[in-house]
Amino acid sequence: MTGYIKFFRQIENWEWYKDVNAFKLFLHCLIKANYQDKEWKGIIIKKGSFITSLDNLAFETGLTKKQIRTALDKLKRTREVAHEGHSQYSIITVNNWDKFQEEGTQNITERATTKEYKEIRNNNIKNVIIYMS
């Protein structure tokens, strides 16, 4: 998977920020969630959602299944995520996905090209060197 996710500094004020397992699972959900609707085995998986299982989440995060269940329960209770369990898989949805990821996003054509980025970076480095001298 390529690309990036937005991560706001206000996360520091979030109620689960100091809960390492809940925070890690939520960040993992943001990373794994589809950024556009996709079809999987004839099912449309909406943006902000992804297919997984407890075993898979445990493997990917390094948490135990019990830690995953507990963190998932916390995130569901505060409506950060929704969890739809099926016999062979689960669908996890990051609630308010648009609020987290799409609000104010730039069109890719508005982003700096690699050449422009290198020029900006080099100018900033020169400015730092001049400032430090």
Order of alpha helices (4+ residues) and beta strands (2+ residues): alpha-beta-beta-beta-alpha-alpha-beta-beta-alpha-alpha
